[in-house]
Amino acid sequence: MAFSVLIPARMASSRLPDKPLADIAGLPMVVRVAQQALRSKANRVVVAADDERIVQACKHHDIEVILTRSDHPSGSDRLAEACSLLGLDDGAIVVNVQGDEPLIDPSAIDAAATLLQQRSDCSMSTLAHPLDNIEDFQNPNVVKVVLDAQSTALYFSRAPISWWRDGFADGITQLPQPHPLRHVGLYAYRVGFLRAFPKMSQAPIEITESLEQLRAIWHGHRIAVHVTTTSPGPGVDTPEDLDRVRAIFERKS
């Protein structure tokens, strides 16, 4: 199976300025992410940067990188430009690995790519895992997903879904059964869909939930979901997250 990994990396971050270059055990975070992706079965790993400083950091550590425009409204737009710059065919598969996931599991990358290759009926694939605590079930920053019988996404939400009939009577004191699923923000796309996606109109449900993947469902595209048994390593959104990840690398060294 042939597929590429694209890692969008942008310097502007309101919660953690210059995030791609944040030092993690002696290496910039974006380099750590690329090194993890290179352990997957991808035939190519490319960072799509919006700043020359990211480009130079990647080149210094022998990571393939391209410079994209700095005015893209979303990561999907940046990836679409990257596909054009790299000359990828519409039928090619690319996996979007976020540039703030230095602990991404390489096998998760492979799983997303393999699933999309198997599901010709789907334009995208992604990952999920069972939730095991009430706090995450209630947390709007933890996105939930419900599936159909073919493990295709029916809906993504920040709300606690799926919800049992009598849940409102008792409040959230326990998790419903079977366990609800947490969405993991790693995606595989066919390049033709990725080029078309930024041109699609925003969906009302996308605006309400602030979840870009709902645009695909609203426009009739299907998203295949691979359910893993374990949760992913922590990503980096805040200085506290960065401290947590640095501590994990220190324990591993």
Beta strands, then each sheet from edge to edge (+ up, - down):
strand 1: 4-9
strand 2: 23-24
strand 3: 27-28
strand 4: 44-49
strand 5: 65-67
strand 6: 93-96
strand 7: 124-130
strand 8: 144-147
strand 9: 153-157
strand 10: 181-190
strand 11: 223-227
sheet 1: 5+ 4+ 1+ 6+ 10- 7+ 11+
sheet 2: 5+ 4+ 1+ 6+ 10- 8+ 9-
sheet 3: 2+ 3-
end
